[in-house]
Amino acid sequence: MRICVSLALDTAKQAVNEDYKKRQRALSRQHAKRHAPRYRSLLSHWAGLYLKPPRRAKVAPLPQPERAQVAVSYAGHATVLIRYRNLCVLTDPMLGDWRGGIRREVRAGLSPAELDHVDLILLSNQEPDHLHPQTLSRLPKSATVIVPPHTARRVSEFGFARVIELGPDQSVEHRRVDISSVAVKHGSEKSPGLGYVIRGDGPTVFFCGKSGYSEGFASVGRRFRPDIAMLPISGYLPNSFREQHMSPLDALYAFEDLRSKIMIPIRYGSFALSYERLEDPMRWLQELVTERDLEDYVVSIEAGQSRVFVRPPQRGMSRGARFPEALAGHAPATEPGAGHAPATEPAAGDAPATKPSGAGGAHERGPHERGTHEREAHEREAEELASPGSEAQVQPSTRASSQAG
Protein backbone atom coordinates (compact mmCIF):
# COMPACT_ATOMS: atom_id res chain seq x y z
CA MET A 1 0.00 0.00 0.00
CA ARG A 2 2.80 2.41 0.94
CA ILE A 3 4.62 1.60 -2.29
CA CYS A 4 1.48 2.38 -4.32
CA VAL A 5 1.01 5.70 -2.52
CA SER A 6 4.67 6.59 -3.05
CA LEU A 7 4.46 5.75 -6.76
CA ALA A 8 1.28 7.82 -7.12
CA LEU A 9 2.95 10.80 -5.43
CA ASP A 10 6.02 10.49 -7.64
CA THR A 11 3.83 10.32 -10.73
CA ALA A 12 1.87 13.39 -9.65
CA LYS A 13 5.06 15.32 -8.91
CA GLN A 14 6.50 14.38 -12.28
CA ALA A 15 3.33 15.55 -14.03
CA VAL A 16 3.45 18.88 -12.19
CA ASN A 17 7.10 19.42 -13.14
CA GLU A 18 6.41 18.58 -16.78
CA ASP A 19 3.45 20.96 -16.85
CA TYR A 20 5.59 23.76 -15.43
CA LYS A 21 8.31 23.14 -18.02
CA LYS A 22 5.74 23.34 -20.83
CA ARG A 23 4.45 26.63 -19.51
CA GLN A 24 7.98 28.00 -19.21
CA ARG A 25 8.69 27.08 -22.83
CA ALA A 26 5.49 28.80 -23.95
CA LEU A 27 6.43 31.93 -22.01
CA SER A 28 9.91 31.98 -23.53
CA ARG A 29 8.47 31.77 -27.05
CA GLN A 30 6.03 34.56 -26.46
CA HIS A 31 8.52 36.90 -24.80
CA ALA A 32 10.96 36.36 -27.67
CA LYS A 33 8.31 37.65 -30.10
CA ARG A 34 7.69 40.94 -28.30
CA HIS A 35 10.02 43.92 -28.53
CA ALA A 36 9.13 46.08 -25.55
CA PRO A 37 9.75 49.84 -25.69
CA ARG A 38 12.79 50.53 -23.53
CA TYR A 39 14.99 53.28 -22.17
CA ARG A 40 18.26 53.72 -24.03
CA SER A 41 19.91 54.78 -20.78
CA LEU A 42 18.42 54.45 -17.32
CA LEU A 43 21.06 56.84 -15.96
CA SER A 44 19.91 59.55 -18.37
CA HIS A 45 16.27 58.90 -17.45
CA TRP A 46 17.02 59.07 -13.73
CA ALA A 47 19.03 62.28 -14.18
CA GLY A 48 16.09 63.87 -15.96
CA LEU A 49 13.86 63.20 -12.95
CA TYR A 50 15.94 65.28 -10.52
CA LEU A 51 14.28 68.52 -11.63
CA LYS A 52 10.88 66.95 -12.25
CA PRO A 53 8.71 66.43 -9.14
CA PRO A 54 6.54 63.28 -8.98
CA ARG A 55 3.01 63.52 -10.34
CA ARG A 56 0.28 63.55 -7.74
CA ALA A 57 -1.92 60.49 -7.46
CA LYS A 58 -5.69 60.92 -7.74
CA VAL A 59 -6.69 60.16 -4.16
CA ALA A 60 -10.20 59.00 -3.19
CA PRO A 61 -11.60 58.52 0.34
CA LEU A 62 -11.03 55.10 1.90
CA PRO A 63 -14.17 52.91 1.89
CA GLN A 64 -15.21 51.09 5.05
CA PRO A 65 -15.46 47.29 4.68
CA GLU A 66 -18.40 45.50 6.23
CA ARG A 67 -18.78 41.89 7.30
CA ALA A 68 -17.53 39.36 4.69
CA GLN A 69 -15.82 42.14 2.73
CA VAL A 70 -12.24 43.24 2.09
CA ALA A 71 -11.29 46.76 1.01
CA VAL A 72 -8.19 47.06 -1.18
CA SER A 73 -6.49 50.47 -1.47
CA TYR A 74 -3.45 50.84 -3.71
CA ALA A 75 -0.73 53.30 -2.69
CA GLY A 76 1.56 52.45 -5.61
CA HIS A 77 4.54 50.15 -6.14
CA ALA A 78 4.01 47.13 -3.81
CA THR A 79 2.24 49.09 -1.07
CA VAL A 80 -1.36 47.93 -0.61
CA LEU A 81 -3.74 48.61 2.28
CA ILE A 82 -5.90 45.51 2.83
CA ARG A 83 -8.73 46.01 5.31
CA TYR A 84 -11.11 43.48 6.76
CA ARG A 85 -13.73 44.62 9.23
CA ASN A 86 -11.54 43.55 12.16
CA LEU A 87 -7.99 44.04 10.82
CA CYS A 88 -5.99 46.55 8.81
CA VAL A 89 -3.02 45.06 6.88
CA LEU A 90 -0.32 47.03 5.05
CA THR A 91 2.11 45.43 2.58
CA ASP A 92 5.66 46.58 1.76
CA PRO A 93 5.16 50.17 2.98
CA MET A 94 6.93 52.63 0.68
CA LEU A 95 5.60 56.19 0.75
CA GLY A 96 8.88 57.95 -0.02
CA ASP A 97 9.76 59.86 -3.19
CA TRP A 98 13.22 58.31 -3.49
CA ARG A 99 14.59 54.80 -3.79
CA GLY A 100 18.25 55.52 -3.22
CA GLY A 101 19.14 57.96 -6.01
CA ILE A 102 16.07 57.05 -8.12
CA ARG A 103 13.15 59.46 -7.93
CA ARG A 104 9.58 58.29 -7.79
CA GLU A 105 7.46 59.32 -10.79
CA VAL A 106 3.98 59.16 -9.21
CA ARG A 107 3.54 60.03 -5.55
CA ALA A 108 2.17 57.45 -3.15
CA GLY A 109 -1.62 57.35 -3.06
CA LEU A 110 -1.82 56.97 0.72
CA SER A 111 -0.62 59.34 3.45
CA PRO A 112 0.83 58.38 6.86
CA ALA A 113 -2.33 59.78 8.48
CA GLU A 114 -4.44 57.20 6.62
CA LEU A 115 -2.25 54.45 8.06
CA ASP A 116 -2.74 55.36 11.73
CA HIS A 117 -4.93 52.30 12.28
CA VAL A 118 -2.64 49.71 10.67
CA ASP A 119 -2.57 46.57 12.83
CA LEU A 120 -0.33 44.32 10.74
CA ILE A 121 2.57 45.02 8.36
CA LEU A 122 3.78 42.40 5.87
CA LEU A 123 7.26 42.72 4.35
CA SER A 124 8.00 40.50 1.36
CA ASN A 125 11.75 41.13 1.00
CA GLN A 126 14.63 43.30 2.23
CA GLU A 127 15.11 45.54 -0.81
CA PRO A 128 14.80 49.28 -0.05
CA ASP A 129 11.69 49.81 -2.19
CA HIS A 130 9.91 47.14 -0.10
CA LEU A 131 11.59 47.59 3.30
CA HIS A 132 11.76 51.38 3.45
CA PRO A 133 13.12 52.63 6.79
CA GLN A 134 11.72 56.17 6.49
CA THR A 135 8.18 54.87 5.94
CA LEU A 136 8.43 52.22 8.67
CA SER A 137 9.51 54.89 11.16
CA ARG A 138 6.21 56.76 10.57
CA LEU A 139 3.86 53.80 11.10
CA PRO A 140 2.04 53.05 14.39
CA LYS A 141 4.31 51.32 16.91
CA SER A 142 1.38 49.20 18.13
CA ALA A 143 1.49 47.24 14.86
CA THR A 144 2.82 43.69 14.45
CA VAL A 145 5.32 43.21 11.62
CA ILE A 146 5.81 39.90 9.77
CA VAL A 147 9.09 39.54 7.90
CA PRO A 148 11.03 36.91 5.90
CA PRO A 149 13.99 35.00 7.39
CA HIS A 150 17.03 37.04 8.50
CA THR A 151 15.04 40.29 8.45
CA ALA A 152 13.78 40.79 12.03
CA ARG A 153 16.95 42.49 13.20
CA ARG A 154 16.60 45.19 10.53
CA VAL A 155 13.05 45.99 11.65
CA SER A 156 13.34 45.66 15.44
CA GLU A 157 15.01 49.09 15.74
CA PHE A 158 11.74 50.82 14.83
CA GLY A 159 10.07 49.82 18.10
CA PHE A 160 7.04 47.90 16.86
CA ALA A 161 5.00 45.91 19.37
CA ARG A 162 5.96 42.58 17.77
CA VAL A 163 8.23 41.48 14.95
CA ILE A 164 7.60 37.94 13.72
CA GLU A 165 10.05 36.23 11.39
CA LEU A 166 8.44 33.52 9.27
CA GLY A 167 10.01 30.98 6.97
CA PRO A 168 8.19 29.51 3.97
CA ASP A 169 5.11 27.40 4.75
CA GLN A 170 4.56 28.83 8.22
CA SER A 171 1.54 30.68 9.55
CA VAL A 172 0.44 32.95 12.34
CA GLU A 173 -2.99 34.16 13.47
CA HIS A 174 -3.52 37.79 14.37
CA ARG A 175 -6.94 39.01 15.54
CA ARG A 176 -8.73 36.10 13.86
CA VAL A 177 -6.94 36.62 10.54
CA ASP A 178 -4.62 33.85 9.38
CA ILE A 179 -1.38 34.81 7.61
CA SER A 180 0.42 32.00 5.78
CA SER A 181 3.85 32.53 4.25
CA VAL A 182 4.84 30.91 0.95
CA ALA A 183 8.12 30.71 -0.92
CA VAL A 184 8.62 32.90 -3.99
CA LYS A 185 11.31 33.05 -6.64
CA HIS A 186 13.18 36.05 -5.33
CA GLY A 187 16.10 36.80 -3.08
CA SER A 188 18.83 34.42 -1.99
CA GLU A 189 19.41 31.72 0.60
CA LYS A 190 20.60 34.37 3.06
CA SER A 191 17.83 36.80 2.17
CA PRO A 192 14.81 34.96 0.72
CA GLY A 193 11.58 36.67 -0.24
CA LEU A 194 8.09 35.58 0.77
CA GLY A 195 4.53 35.79 -0.46
CA TYR A 196 1.57 35.83 1.92
CA VAL A 197 -1.91 34.31 1.92
CA ILE A 198 -4.28 36.40 4.04
CA ARG A 199 -7.46 34.69 5.22
CA GLY A 200 -9.91 36.86 7.14
CA ASP A 201 -13.61 37.69 7.33
CA GLY A 202 -13.92 38.23 3.60
CA PRO A 203 -12.26 37.09 0.37
CA THR A 204 -8.86 35.41 0.74
CA VAL A 205 -5.99 37.51 -0.63
CA PHE A 206 -2.62 36.39 -1.98
CA PHE A 207 0.08 39.08 -1.93
CA CYS A 208 3.32 38.73 -3.89
CA GLY A 209 5.59 41.78 -3.69
CA LYS A 210 8.26 40.46 -6.06
CA SER A 211 8.95 37.09 -7.71
CA GLY A 212 9.85 35.37 -10.93
CA TYR A 213 7.35 32.91 -12.42
CA SER A 214 7.71 29.51 -10.76
CA GLU A 215 5.92 26.27 -9.98
CA GLY A 216 5.28 27.71 -6.51
CA PHE A 217 2.17 29.53 -7.73
CA ALA A 218 0.50 26.24 -8.68
CA SER A 219 1.34 24.92 -5.21
CA VAL A 220 -0.32 27.95 -3.60
CA GLY A 221 -3.33 27.43 -5.87
CA ARG A 222 -3.71 23.80 -4.85
CA ARG A 223 -3.38 24.59 -1.13
CA PHE A 224 -5.30 27.85 -0.79
CA ARG A 225 -7.01 28.86 -4.05
CA PRO A 226 -7.07 32.55 -3.00
CA ASP A 227 -9.97 34.65 -4.24
CA ILE A 228 -7.79 37.66 -5.09
CA ALA A 229 -4.20 37.54 -6.39
CA MET A 230 -2.02 40.66 -6.12
CA LEU A 231 0.85 40.13 -8.55
CA PRO A 232 3.80 42.33 -9.66
CA ILE A 233 4.07 43.09 -13.38
CA SER A 234 7.33 45.02 -13.90
CA GLY A 235 11.09 44.48 -13.97
CA TYR A 236 11.30 42.24 -17.05
CA LEU A 237 13.96 44.02 -19.16
CA PRO A 238 16.56 42.80 -19.77
CA ASN A 239 15.11 39.31 -20.07
CA SER A 240 17.49 37.98 -17.41
CA PHE A 241 15.57 40.05 -14.84
CA ARG A 242 12.64 37.67 -15.30
CA GLU A 243 14.51 35.19 -13.15
CA GLN A 244 13.25 37.17 -10.13
CA HIS A 245 10.58 39.45 -11.63
CA MET A 246 7.42 38.94 -13.67
CA SER A 247 6.17 40.54 -16.84
CA PRO A 248 2.41 41.03 -17.34
CA LEU A 249 2.37 37.77 -19.31
CA ASP A 250 4.19 35.90 -16.54
CA ALA A 251 1.71 37.32 -14.04
CA LEU A 252 -1.28 36.08 -16.06
CA TYR A 253 0.21 32.59 -16.07
CA ALA A 254 0.73 32.81 -12.30
CA PHE A 255 -2.85 34.04 -11.93
CA GLU A 256 -4.18 30.92 -13.61
CA ASP A 257 -1.87 28.69 -11.56
CA LEU A 258 -3.22 30.30 -8.38
CA ARG A 259 -6.82 29.43 -9.44
CA SER A 260 -7.89 32.89 -8.27
CA LYS A 261 -11.02 34.71 -9.41
CA ILE A 262 -9.56 38.22 -9.55
CA MET A 263 -6.05 39.50 -10.32
CA ILE A 264 -4.91 42.93 -9.14
CA PRO A 265 -1.65 44.08 -10.77
CA ILE A 266 0.86 45.83 -8.49
CA ARG A 267 4.43 47.13 -8.54
CA TYR A 268 4.21 49.22 -11.68
CA GLY A 269 4.20 52.90 -12.61
CA SER A 270 6.10 54.30 -9.59
CA PHE A 271 9.84 53.74 -10.09
CA ALA A 272 11.83 53.04 -13.27
CA LEU A 273 14.01 50.21 -11.95
CA SER A 274 14.49 48.27 -15.19
CA TYR A 275 14.78 49.02 -18.89
CA GLU A 276 11.14 48.69 -19.99
CA ARG A 277 9.49 52.11 -20.07
CA LEU A 278 7.46 52.99 -17.00
CA GLU A 279 4.13 52.85 -18.84
CA ASP A 280 4.82 49.57 -20.68
CA PRO A 281 3.75 47.03 -18.01
CA MET A 282 0.21 48.39 -17.74
CA ARG A 283 -0.07 48.99 -21.49
CA TRP A 284 1.02 45.42 -22.23
CA LEU A 285 -1.28 44.00 -19.57
CA GLN A 286 -4.24 45.87 -21.05
CA GLU A 287 -3.40 44.49 -24.50
CA LEU A 288 -3.26 40.94 -23.12
CA VAL A 289 -6.49 41.40 -21.21
CA THR A 290 -8.29 42.62 -24.34
CA GLU A 291 -6.87 39.86 -26.55
CA ARG A 292 -7.90 37.13 -24.12
CA ASP A 293 -11.27 38.55 -22.97
CA LEU A 294 -10.06 38.91 -19.37
CA GLU A 295 -11.63 42.29 -18.60
CA ASP A 296 -13.82 40.77 -15.91
CA TYR A 297 -10.94 39.04 -14.16
CA VAL A 298 -8.15 41.62 -14.08
CA VAL A 299 -8.99 44.62 -11.88
CA SER A 300 -6.52 47.52 -12.15
CA ILE A 301 -6.56 49.97 -9.24
CA GLU A 302 -4.74 53.28 -9.74
CA ALA A 303 -2.60 54.72 -6.94
CA GLY A 304 -4.91 56.45 -4.46
CA GLN A 305 -7.97 54.42 -5.47
CA SER A 306 -9.78 51.57 -3.71
CA ARG A 307 -12.10 48.67 -4.43
CA VAL A 308 -14.27 46.62 -2.09
CA PHE A 309 -14.75 42.88 -2.64
CA VAL A 310 -17.25 40.62 -0.91
CA ARG A 311 -16.92 36.92 -0.16
CA PRO A 312 -19.26 34.96 -2.45
CA PRO A 313 -21.71 32.55 -0.80
CA GLN A 314 -20.53 28.95 -0.91
CA ARG A 315 -23.15 27.06 -2.90
CA GLY A 316 -23.42 23.32 -3.30
CA MET A 317 -20.33 22.56 -1.27
CA SER A 318 -19.55 19.48 0.72
CA ARG A 319 -18.35 19.93 4.28
CA GLY A 320 -14.75 21.13 4.33
CA ALA A 321 -14.66 22.05 0.65
CA ARG A 322 -13.51 25.53 -0.25
CA PHE A 323 -15.18 26.06 -3.63
CA PRO A 324 -17.03 23.69 -5.94
CA GLU A 325 -14.56 21.96 -8.24
CA ALA A 326 -16.67 22.91 -11.27
CA LEU A 327 -15.79 26.54 -10.62
CA ALA A 328 -12.05 26.01 -10.40
CA GLY A 329 -11.29 26.57 -14.06
CA HIS A 330 -8.14 24.53 -13.66
CA ALA A 331 -7.56 20.79 -13.82
CA PRO A 332 -5.80 18.91 -11.02
CA ALA A 333 -2.05 19.15 -11.21
CA THR A 334 -1.81 15.41 -11.77
CA GLU A 335 -3.41 15.97 -15.17
CA PRO A 336 -1.30 18.78 -16.55
CA GLY A 337 -2.90 18.94 -19.96
CA ALA A 338 -6.55 18.74 -19.04
CA GLY A 339 -7.23 22.17 -17.59
CA HIS A 340 -4.97 24.22 -19.81
CA ALA A 341 -5.71 25.74 -23.16
CA PRO A 342 -3.24 24.66 -25.82
CA ALA A 343 -0.91 27.59 -25.22
CA THR A 344 1.53 25.33 -23.42
CA GLU A 345 2.00 23.47 -26.68
CA PRO A 346 0.62 25.78 -29.39
CA ALA A 347 -0.82 23.90 -32.35
CA ALA A 348 -0.09 26.58 -34.92
CA GLY A 349 1.59 29.94 -34.63
CA ASP A 350 0.95 30.37 -30.90
CA ALA A 351 -2.76 31.05 -31.30
CA PRO A 352 -4.48 32.64 -28.27
CA ALA A 353 -5.69 30.13 -25.71
CA THR A 354 -9.17 31.61 -25.77
CA LYS A 355 -9.63 30.57 -29.40
CA PRO A 356 -9.56 27.18 -31.11
CA SER A 357 -6.23 26.26 -32.60
CA GLY A 358 -7.77 25.68 -36.02
CA ALA A 359 -10.40 23.68 -37.80
CA GLY A 360 -9.67 20.01 -37.88
CA GLY A 361 -6.74 20.28 -35.48
CA ALA A 362 -6.46 18.70 -32.06
CA HIS A 363 -7.81 21.11 -29.46
CA GLU A 364 -7.98 20.67 -25.68
CA ARG A 365 -11.09 22.02 -24.00
CA GLY A 366 -10.12 25.27 -22.32
CA PRO A 367 -12.00 27.25 -19.66
CA HIS A 368 -13.79 29.33 -22.31
CA GLU A 369 -15.45 26.21 -23.68
CA ARG A 370 -17.18 25.01 -20.56
CA GLY A 371 -20.75 23.78 -20.43
CA THR A 372 -23.59 26.24 -19.85
CA HIS A 373 -24.22 25.23 -16.23
CA GLU A 374 -20.56 25.53 -15.25
CA ARG A 375 -20.31 28.88 -17.01
CA GLU A 376 -23.38 30.28 -15.26
CA ALA A 377 -22.21 29.00 -11.88
CA HIS A 378 -18.83 30.66 -12.20
CA GLU A 379 -20.43 33.88 -13.43
CA ARG A 380 -22.60 34.04 -10.32
CA GLU A 381 -19.67 33.44 -7.98
CA ALA A 382 -17.35 36.00 -9.56
CA GLU A 383 -20.12 38.60 -9.76
CA GLU A 384 -20.67 38.22 -6.03
CA LEU A 385 -16.99 38.74 -5.28
CA ALA A 386 -17.31 42.45 -6.15
CA SER A 387 -19.20 44.73 -3.82
CA PRO A 388 -22.40 46.26 -5.21
CA GLY A 389 -20.96 49.67 -4.34
CA SER A 390 -17.86 49.26 -6.47
CA GLU A 391 -17.29 51.66 -9.33
CA ALA A 392 -17.07 48.83 -11.87
CA GLN A 393 -18.67 45.47 -11.32
CA VAL A 394 -16.67 42.29 -11.87
CA GLN A 395 -18.99 40.15 -13.98
CA PRO A 396 -17.08 37.47 -15.91
CA SER A 397 -18.86 35.18 -18.34
CA THR A 398 -16.49 32.24 -17.83
CA ARG A 399 -13.29 31.31 -16.01
CA ALA A 400 -10.62 33.13 -17.95
CA SER A 401 -7.55 31.35 -19.14
CA SER A 402 -4.44 33.38 -18.51
CA GLN A 403 -2.35 31.24 -20.80
CA ALA A 404 -1.25 33.02 -23.90
CA GLY A 405 -1.12 31.74 -27.37
N, C-alpha and C positions, 0 to 999 in steps of 0.2 A: 504494500500500500504506500509506504513512504517513498519507494523507488518511483512509483507511478506519479505521485505528487511532485517529486523532484523533477522528473522528466517533463511534466506539464508546465512547471514553472520555468524551466530552461527554454522550452519551446515558446512560451509566451514572451519571455525576455528577448529571445532571438527575433521574434516577429516585431517587437517594439523597436529594436535597434535597426532592423532592416527598413521599417517604415520611416524612421527618422533620417536614415541615409538617403532614401528616395526624396524626401522633402528637401533635404539639403542640396541635392543635385538639381532639383527643380528651381530652388532659389538662386543657385549659382548661375544657371542658364538665363534666368530672367534679369538678374542684376547686370550680367554681361551685355544685355541688349540695350540697357538704358544709359544714356550719357547725361548725367545730372549737371545742371548749371553749377559752376563752382567759382570760388574766389581764386584769382591768379596768385595773390599773396595775402595770407592772413595778417601778416605784420602790417602791411599797408592799410588793410581794412581796420585793424585795431587802432592804428595811429589816427585814422580819420574820425574815430569816435571820441577822441579826447576833447574836441571842441563842440561835440554834438550831444546835448543832454538826452537821456532816455525819453522815449515817448510815454505819455501817461496812459495807463490802462483805463478802460471804461468800467468804472466800479459801480456795482449795484448792491442794494441792501442784502444782508444775509437772511435767507429764509429760515424759519423755525421748523425743524422736523417734528412730526408727531409720531405716535406709536406705529411700529412696523415700517417706518420710513428711514431713509438716510439722506442727508443733505450733503452735496459735494460742491465745494467752492474752490476754484482754481486760482492760485496766486501767480502762477507762471513757473517755468522750469519744472522741477520735480516737487514743488511745494503745493500740497493739496490739504484743505481743511475738510475732514470727514466727520460729520456730526450725526450721531444717533440721539435719541431723546435723552439718554442717560449718560452719554460720554462724548467728549470732544477730542478728536484725534488729529494731529498735525504731522505731515510727512516731510522729511528732508527740508527743514525750514531755511529758506534763503530769501531774505528780503532786501539784501544789499544791492547797490548799484555796481559793485566791482567784484570780479572774481580774479584775484591777483591784479595783474595789469590790464585785464580785459573788461571793458565797460559793458554794462547791461544795455540792451537796446529798447526794451519795453519795461517800464517800472513794474514792480510787484503789485498785484491786484488786491493784496490784503495789507492792512496796517497793523503794527504791534498792538494798538488798542483793541482791534477785533480779535486778537488772540489771547485776551486776558483770561478767558475761561477754558483754555486748553488743559485737558487732564492728562493726555498721553501723547508723547512725541516718539515717532518712529524714524530711525536713521538707517538708511539702506547701505551706506558705505562711508569711507573716511575722506573722500575727495572734498576739496573746499567749497565746491558749489552744491554739496549735499550736507556736509557737516561744516556749517558756517559759524564760526565763533561769535561774531558780532551779533548775529540774529539770536543765537542761543542765549546770549547774555541778557536779552531783552524779554525773554519769555518767562511766564510765571514759575517761581521756584517750587511751587506746590506740585508741579507736574512730575509724572514718572516718565523716564526716558528708556526706550529699548534700543539696544545697539548690537551690531555684529561682533564676532569674536575680536579680542585685542583692541577694543575701542573704548571701553568703560573709563580707562584712566584719562583719556582725552576729554571726556565729558564731565567727569566728577568735579572738576575745578569750578564749574558754574553753579554749584550749590543746589541742584535739584533734590527733591525729596527722596527719590529712588532712581538708581541707574541699574538696569538689568541687562546683562550681556547674554544673548542667546546664540547658540550654534544652530546649524540647519536642523530642521525637523524637531524643534522644541516648541513649547507653547507656554503661555502664561495667561491667567485670567485677571482682568482688571475691571472692577465695577460691572460684573456680569457680561463683559465683552471678552471673547476669546481671541487672542493674538497668536497665530502659528507662524513660525519662521520657516522659510524654504530656501534652498540653495539656488543661486543664480550664476550665470556665466559672466562673472565680473570680479575683479580683484585678484588677489594672490593667496597662497597658502597662509602667509603671515597677516594678510589684510583682506579676508574674503567679504564679498557683498552678500546681502540677503534680500529676499522678497518677503512680503507679509500677507497672510490671509486674515482678514478681520471679520469676525462673526459676532454680530450684535443683534439688537431688536430691530431688524430691517434687513434689506438685501445684504448678502455677503460680498465683501470687496476684496479683490486681490490688488496689491500695490507692488509695482516693480519700478524702482527708481532708475536702475541702469542694468543692462544685461545684453549679452549676445543671444541669438536664437539657439536653443538647446532642447534636448529631450526632456529637460526638467519641467517644461510647461505642460507636457502631456501627463507627467506624473502628478502635478498639482491638479490638473483637470480630473484625473481618475479619483483622487483622494477627496477633493473639496468641491469641484464644479462651481466656482464662484459666480455669482450673478453678474457682477461688474468687474471688468478687468481694466486697470489703469496701466498703460504700457508706454514706454518711451519710444520716440520715433526719429531721433536725430543722432548724428555722430557716425555716419556711414561712409564718409569720404576722407581719406582714401579707403579702398575696399578692405584693407587689412584692419581698419577700425571695427569692422563688423564682427570681429572675434569677441568684442566685449560691448558692442552697441548694436542697436537694431534700426534698420530702415523701416519706413512705413510698410513695405511688403513683408519684411520679417515679422513685424508686429501683428499683421493680419494672420500670418501662419500661427503665431503664438496664441492669438485670440481663439482660433479654431481649436488648437490643442487644449486650451483651458476649458473648452465647452461652455464658455460664458454666454450670456444673452446680450450684454452691452459692452462695447469697448470705448474707453475714454482715452484719447491720446494725450500724453504729457511729455515734458522735457523737450520743448521746441519753442522757437521764436523769442527766446530771452537773451542767450549768449551765443556768439559765433565761436564755437570751440572746435570745429572741424571744417573741411573745405567745401562742403555743400553750402549753397547760399542759405541765409537764414530763413527765407520764405519757402524753400524747396520742400522740406518735409511735409508741411501741411498741404501745399499744392499737389504734391505727388499722392498723398493720402486721399485727397478729394477726387483725383483722377481715378484711383483704384476703386474707391467707393462707388463712383458713378458707373464704371465699367462692369462691376460685379453686382450691382443692385443691392448695395449694403447700406443705403441711406438710413434705414430703420435700425441698424445695429451699431453704427459708429456714431457716437455723440460727442461732438467737439464743443468744449467749453472755453471761451476766451478768458484771458486773465482778468480777474475782477468779477466774473460772472459765476452763477451757481445753477445747479439743477437739483431737484428733489426726486428720489426714486422710492417706490413703495414695494414691499415684499409681496409677490403674487400669492394668492391662495393656493394651497397644495391640494389639487384635485386628484382623485382616483389613485391615491398612493397607498401602498402597503405600509405597515408599521415599520418605522426605521428607514424608509426610503427617503431620498432627498428630493428628487424630481422624477416624474414618470420617464421611463427609458425612451418612450416614443418621442419625447421632446428634446432628447439630448442632441440630435443632429450630428452625432459622431459615433462611429462603430467602436466596439470594444477594442482595446489595443492589441488583443490577441488575433484580431482579424484586420491587419493593417490596410488592406485594400478596400474593405467593404464600405466604410463610412466616408471615404475621400473621393472627391471628384478627380477626374483623370489627370489633374495637373501634376501629380507626382511622377507620372509617366505619360507625358503628353502624346496623344495619338498622331497629331499632325500640326506642326507649326506652333506649338504651345498655345492652343486655343483656350479661351477663358473657361474656368471650371464651371461657370454658371450656364454654359451652352454645350450642346452635344458636340462631340468631337468630329462628327461628319456622318452623312447618311451611309448606312451600310457598314460602318466601322464599329468595332467593339467599344462599348460605352458603359462605364460603371454608373450605377444610379447614385447621383449626388443629392445633397439636401434640397436642392431646388426642384427635385422631381419626386417629392414625397406624395403619398396618397392624400386625398382631400381631408380625411378626418385628422390625420397627423398635422397637416398644414394648419387647419383651423384651431387645433388644440394649442399649437405653439404660438399662433397669432394671439390668442387670448392671453396666454401667460406673459408674453413680452409686452403686450399693451398694458397689462396691469403692473408691470415693473415701473412704469413712469407715473409720477404723480399727476392727478387731473389738473393741478395748478401749474404745471410746467409750461414754459413758453412754447415748446414744440413737443408734441406727443411722439412716443416711440411705438410705432405700430407696424411691425414687420409682417410680411405675408408668408414667409417661410423662414426656416433656419438658414442663415446665410453661410455659404462656404467662403472661407477666407483664403482658400488656396487659389493661386493665380494660374493663368494658363500659359 
